Each structure stands twice: as C-alpha cells, then as structure tokens.
C-alpha cells in the first residue's frame, strides 16, 4: 500500500508555495496526497507566526491531525516551528519539527522517525542561513497562475513584524535557477508567472551586480511566457531601472502591490518603515506615468500603537488622493517579541474595528472607481475557476493583467488560456464581461496530482 501524506498550510502565499514544493519531495518518494481531513500516514503542517493568532491556529491544526490518526507521523514546519520550536515539540504527538530551512531532508526525517520512533528536532539558527533554499514546483495542484519564489527573508525589522526572526535575513535565488524553473513552468503550459518572496523587491541585493530589474529583463526574453507579475514590492525598491522594465516590457502586468502600512509620517517612523509619505507618493506618480492605468494595491495597518484620530484621517485622505485600486486592511495585532507590542498607547479594539470598517468602505469605493474606467474595453483574462456565486451556470472567473477579477461565460477547456473579454459591468469585487475569443490554443497547465 502506498504511503499517504496530507498537508495543511497556514499564512502567506510564500508558505503555500513551499507546501507545494514539499509535496514534490513526497511525490518523488512515492507518496499519494490525500485531503487533510482524511486519514493519512504523514501529516505535514506548515505553520504561521505573523500574529499571536497564527501561533494559536497552528497549534489547533497540529492537534487536529494528531486526533485524526494517532499512529501517523506528525511533522511541523514553517514560521511558528522556527520561532518556537520547544513549544511545538512539547505538543504530545508531534514527531518531527523543522523550521524554515532544511526542508529538503523531510523524507529522510520521516524514514528515520519510522525506524527509530524517536522525536526529531531539526530547527537550525535561521539568522546564520545565507543561501537560498532551492525548492522547485514544476506544477501547481489548483492554480492556472504559476508562483515562482525568487527570494527569502527580510532585513527591514519593522517594529510590528516577527518575520526576520522566522525567515532569516534576505537571500536571493540564483538567476539561472529562477530562469530554469520559469522555462519549465512555461513548458508545462503556464501563461503567467507570479514572482514571490518575503521581500521580493530586495531580490539581488546580496549579489554583486544583478538586481530585480536584470531578472525581469531575462524573464521577458522567455518565449511563450505572456505575463510576469510581481507579488509585492516596497516603494523604496522601485528604482529607475525597475520603472524602465515596467514601461518597456509588454509582459509586465499593469498591477503592483506596494505595501504602505500607514499614510502618516509619524506612524511610519514608529513602524520603522523606510520611506515617508512624500517619497511613497512620488513613486506612485512615477508608476502612473510609466504604466498608464496601472492598478496599485496596498497593505494598510490601522490602530498601530499611538495612532491618533488625526493620524488615521491623514492616512485615509492620503490613500484616497492616490487613487489606489484595492486595500488589504489589517487591524494592528500585538505580536509578542516585537517592539510594537511593548509600545505605550495601544489603541482600543473598538476604535480599530471602526477604522477597519471605514478603510474597507474606502477600498470598495476605489476599486469600483478604477474598474469603471474599463467598461466597454476588451481585456485579456486567464480564466481560473467557476464563479463561486453559482458554479453551475457556465460562468468562470479570471484575472486581467491589471488585476480586475472578471466573470464571463466560459468552460473547463478554457481554463489557463488567454481569453479576450469585453468588460460590460464594473463592480467593487467582480467585473462582468462577454467572451470575445481565445487568444491562443496552447494546452492548459498540467495539474499537479
């Protein structure tokens, strides 16, 4: 009988990518993948620690796996395992603890545990890690867009964030390794590659003379690749050379996620962010010039310690003036071990809740305003999945290059292909459109089984 493995991912897109990479290791070793709710021989939980809630959820999922099959091998990896290995190892039933490096040895650890039945604790000091851990993902089990991790770690040490302690310092994937996997993904039928990392814009800062702009130009030359999307980039890392690629390359998506976190200089300073509001504004204006109609999405934390009503209003107006497309809004959440958790003037929960509500309303208004510009236009959309509101009505959802979520009549055969769609109606979340034609007939991406 084949060994069964089940995965559960908590946290960010980078974690989701790494889970797919770990699945490839088990697949090569002859495992079959089963749902996390089913009985498996090995359960692997990829944890998150970005908030205290992330730790709590990670513990709940670990205990759920232990209850599901007490005889299974329980392996825990990811950020919570990295920052609190003793806490994870102390949970009765946990057999293997691996942090955010050394995951290429997972099969070895599982086999060793089965032989010796002794707990394995393999969490290394992540701050000493200087090499990027190459974990390939040749295909994704449920995606038509391929994620390609190019960078790991962060050197910023923002006062609200634990990530440098969980992921280590910034390190970049070798260019030849990135390009090789990009070509592999294109050969598998993927039309869009999303470059991802913890601090993606910092790519190449640990190399002699090769930066993100150089990588973008090299990716631009890959035949068959239609779209290159950057998952996230800091305003301070959008230099003239990056803007030049965005302006000149037809493959670069007209969408950038540029974290703001706060639209008030005093709050940014307390957060230890590396820019002022005027510097951020200048970058956004340059981008609009280089890429007309670019969609800018951003992250905003409300209720950061000491944030006054006036500072919140400053941020609200700042975002409104910049004509953002979409906001990812988070109430500030205390993370034990960070400087912000010890700051005075913590904002009451009810005030945070009210501010979140106002920011989400602003986001919906800005999203609708941006989407309305494209009514009547024909955009290129790669359908991903049936429209969730009514999966049986022949409507599918996909993203345009500028990140509009477009719903239109399609079928399973069109998933993963580039389609021209006329935008008929705009909405704050979804736009509705009419199918015009398929741009190419290249086979859809192979699903990872």
Residue pairs with C-beta under 8 A, 6 or more apart in sequence:
2 30
2 31
2 32
3 29
3 30
3 31
3 32
3 41
3 42
4 31
4 32
4 33
4 34
4 38
4 39
4 40
4 41
4 42
5 23
5 26
5 31
5 32
5 33
5 34
5 40
5 41
5 42
5 43
5 44
6 33
6 34
6 35
6 36
6 38
6 40
6 42
6 43
6 44
6 65
7 19
7 22
7 23
7 33
7 36
7 43
7 44
7 45
7 46
8 36
8 43
8 44
8 45
8 46
8 61
8 65
9 15
9 16
9 19
9 46
10 45
10 46
10 47
10 48
10 54
10 57
10 58
10 61
10 78
10 80
11 46
11 47
11 48
11 49
11 50
11 54
11 78
11 79
12 48
12 50
13 147
13 196
13 231
14 149
14 152
14 196
14 197
14 198
15 46
15 48
15 78
15 79
16 147
17 137
17 147
17 149
17 196
18 46
18 78
18 103
18 135
18 149
19 44
19 46
20 137
20 140
20 141
20 147
20 448
21 103
21 135
21 136
21 137
21 149
22 44
22 46
22 77
22 103
22 106
22 135
23 33
23 141
23 448
24 135
24 136
24 137
24 138
24 448
25 103
25 104
25 106
25 107
25 135
26 33
26 42
26 44
26 106
26 107
27 33
27 448
27 449
29 107
31 42
33 141
33 449
34 40
36 43
36 65
37 68
39 68
39 69
39 72
40 68
40 69
40 72
41 69
41 72
41 73
42 72
42 73
42 75
42 110
43 65
43 68
43 69
43 72
43 73
43 74
43 75
44 75
44 76
44 77
44 106
45 58
45 61
45 62
45 65
45 74
45 75
45 76
45 77
45 78
46 77
46 78
47 54
47 55
47 58
47 61
47 62
47 76
47 77
47 78
47 79
47 80
47 81
47 88
48 54
48 57
48 58
48 78
48 79
48 80
49 55
49 58
49 78
49 79
49 80
49 82
49 83
49 84
49 162
49 166
50 79
50 161
50 162
50 163
50 335
51 333
51 334
51 335
52 333
52 334
52 335
52 336
53 333
54 79
54 80
55 80
55 84
55 87
58 76
58 78
58 80
58 88
59 91
62 74
62 76
62 88
62 91
62 93
62 94
63 91
63 93
65 72
65 74
66 72
66 74
66 91
66 92
66 93
66 94
70 93
73 95
73 96
73 110
73 113
73 114
74 93
74 94
74 95
74 96
75 95
75 96
75 97
75 98
75 106
75 109
75 110
76 88
76 94
76 96
76 97
76 98
77 97
77 98
77 99
77 100
77 103
77 106
78 99
78 100
79 100
79 162
79 163
79 166
79 167
80 88
80 166
81 88
81 97
81 98
81 99
81 100
81 123
82 99
82 100
82 123
82 126
82 165
82 166
82 167
83 162
83 165
83 166
83 337
85 97
85 99
85 121
85 123
88 94
88 97
89 97
89 119
89 121
94 119
95 113
95 119
95 120
96 106
96 109
96 110
96 113
96 119
96 120
96 122
97 119
97 120
97 121
97 122
97 123
98 105
98 106
98 109
98 122
98 123
99 122
99 123
99 124
99 126
100 126
100 152
100 166
100 167
100 168
101 124
101 126
101 129
101 133
101 168
102 122
102 124
102 133
103 133
103 135
104 133
104 135
105 122
109 120
109 122
112 120
113 119
113 120
126 153
126 165
126 166
126 167
126 168
127 165
127 168
127 169
129 153
129 168
129 169
129 171
130 169
130 171
130 206
131 171
132 151
132 152
132 171
132 172
132 173
132 174
133 152
134 173
134 174
134 177
135 149
136 181
136 184
137 146
137 147
137 148
137 181
137 448
138 181
138 184
138 185
138 188
138 448
139 146
139 185
139 188
139 445
139 446
139 447
139 448
140 146
140 147
140 445
140 447
140 448
141 447
141 448
141 449
142 447
143 384
143 445
144 190
144 191
144 192
144 382
144 383
144 384
144 398
144 415
144 416
144 444
144 445
145 190
145 192
145 193
145 194
145 229
145 382
145 384
145 399
146 185
146 188
146 190
146 192
146 193
146 194
146 445
147 193
147 194
147 196
147 231
148 178
148 181
148 182
148 185
148 193
148 194
148 195
148 196
149 173
149 196
149 197
150 172
150 173
150 178
150 195
150 196
150 197
150 200
150 203
150 215
151 170
151 171
151 172
151 173
151 197
151 198
151 199
151 200
151 202
151 203
152 167
152 168
152 170
152 171
152 173
152 197
152 198
153 164
153 167
153 168
153 169
153 170
153 171
153 198
153 199
154 161
154 163
154 164
154 167
154 169
154 170
154 198
154 199
154 202
155 164
155 169
155 170
155 199
155 202
155 205
156 164
156 199
156 272
156 274
157 164
157 272
158 261
158 271
158 272
158 273
159 270
159 271
159 272
159 338
159 339
159 340
159 343
160 271
160 301
160 304
160 332
160 335
160 338
160 340
161 335
161 338
162 335
162 337
162 338
163 198
165 337
167 198
170 198
170 199
170 202
170 205
170 206
171 206
172 202
172 203
172 204
172 205
172 206
172 207
173 203
175 210
175 214
175 215
175 218
178 215
178 219
179 218
179 219
179 222
182 193
182 219
182 222
182 225
183 222
185 193
186 193
186 222
186 223
186 224
186 225
187 224
188 445
188 446
189 416
189 442
189 443
189 444
189 445
189 446
190 416
190 445
191 225
191 226
191 227
191 382
191 416
191 417
191 418
191 442
192 226
192 227
192 228
192 229
192 253
192 382
193 219
193 225
193 227
193 228
193 229
194 229
194 230
194 231
195 203
195 215
195 228
195 229
195 230
195 231
196 231
196 232
197 203
197 231
199 234
200 212
200 230
200 231
200 232
200 233
201 212
201 230
201 232
201 233
201 234
201 236
201 237
201 238
201 242
202 234
202 237
203 211
203 212
203 215
204 210
204 211
204 212
204 214
204 215
205 211
211 241
212 233
212 237
212 242
213 239
213 241
213 242
213 244
213 245
216 228
216 242
216 245
216 249
216 252
217 245
217 249
219 225
219 228
219 251
220 228
220 245
220 249
220 251
220 252
224 442
225 251
226 251
226 418
227 251
227 253
227 382
227 401
228 249
228 251
228 252
228 253
229 253
229 255
229 401
230 253
230 256
230 257
231 257
232 257
232 258
232 259
233 242
233 256
233 257
233 258
234 258
234 259
234 274
234 275
235 258
235 260
235 275
235 279
235 280
235 283
235 284
236 274
236 275
236 279
238 256
238 258
238 283
238 286
238 287
243 286
243 287
243 290
244 290
245 252
246 252
246 256
246 287
246 290
246 291
246 294
247 290
247 291
252 291
253 401
253 402
253 403
254 291
254 293
254 294
254 295
254 401
254 402
255 294
255 295
255 296
255 297
255 325
255 401
255 402
255 403
256 287
256 294
256 295
256 296
256 297
257 296
257 297
257 298
257 299
258 280
258 283
258 284
258 296
258 297
258 298
259 298
259 299
260 280
260 298
260 299
260 300
260 319
261 268
261 271
261 273
261 299
261 300
261 301
262 268
262 271
262 273
262 300
262 301
262 304
262 307
262 311
262 315
263 277
263 300
263 314
263 315
263 316
263 317
263 318
263 319
264 277
264 307
264 311
264 312
264 314
264 315
264 318
265 276
265 277
266 311
267 304
267 306
267 307
267 311
267 315
268 275
268 276
268 277
270 304
270 305
270 306
270 340
270 343
271 301
271 304
271 340
272 339
277 318
281 318
281 322
284 296
284 322
287 294
287 296
288 294
293 373
293 374
293 402
294 402
295 325
295 326
295 370
295 402
295 403
295 404
296 322
296 323
296 324
296 325
297 324
297 325
297 326
297 327
297 328
297 403
298 319
298 324
298 326
298 327
298 328
299 327
299 328
299 330
300 315
300 319
300 327
300 328
300 329
300 330
300 359
301 330
301 331
301 332
302 312
302 315
302 329
302 330
302 331
302 332
302 352
302 355
302 356
302 359
303 331
303 332
303 347
303 351
303 352
303 355
303 356
304 332
304 340
304 347
305 332
305 340
305 343
305 344
305 345
305 346
305 347
306 343
306 344
306 345
306 347
307 332
307 347
312 355
316 358
316 359
316 362
319 327
319 359
319 362
319 366
320 362
320 366
323 366
323 369
323 370
324 363
324 366
325 366
325 367
325 370
325 403
326 363
326 366
326 367
326 403
327 359
327 360
327 362
327 363
327 366
329 356
329 359
329 360
329 363
330 356
331 349
331 352
331 353
331 355
331 356
332 340
332 347
332 352
334 340
334 341
334 346
335 341
363 428
364 428
364 429
365 428
367 428
367 429
368 426
368 427
368 428
371 404
371 423
371 426
371 427
371 428
371 431
372 426
374 400
374 402
374 404
374 423
374 426
374 431
375 423
375 424
375 425
375 426
375 431
376 422
376 423
377 422
377 423
378 420
378 421
378 422
378 423
378 436
379 400
379 401
379 402
379 404
379 406
379 420
379 421
379 423
379 433
380 400
380 401
380 418
380 419
380 420
380 421
380 439
381 398
381 399
381 400
381 404
381 406
381 408
381 418
381 419
381 420
381 421
381 433
382 398
382 399
382 416
382 417
382 418
382 419
383 396
383 397
383 398
383 408
383 410
383 414
383 415
383 416
383 417
383 419
384 396
384 397
384 398
384 399
384 415
385 396
385 397
385 415
386 392
386 395
386 396
386 397
387 393
387 395
387 396
387 397
387 407
387 430
388 397
389 395
394 409
394 410
394 411
395 407
395 408
395 409
395 410
396 407
396 408
396 409
396 410
396 411
396 414
396 415
397 405
397 406
397 407
397 430
398 405
398 406
398 410
398 419
399 405
399 406
400 406
400 421
404 423
404 431
405 429
405 430
405 431
406 421
406 423
406 430
406 431
406 432
406 433
407 430
407 431
407 432
407 433
408 419
408 421
408 432
408 433
408 434
408 435
409 434
409 435
410 419
410 435
413 444
414 438
415 444
416 444
416 445
417 438
417 439
417 440
417 441
417 442
417 444
418 438
418 439
418 440
419 435
419 436
419 437
419 438
419 439
420 435
420 436
420 437
420 438
420 439
421 433
421 434
421 435
421 436
422 433
422 434
422 436
423 431
423 432
423 433
424 431
424 432
424 433
424 434
425 431
425 432
425 433
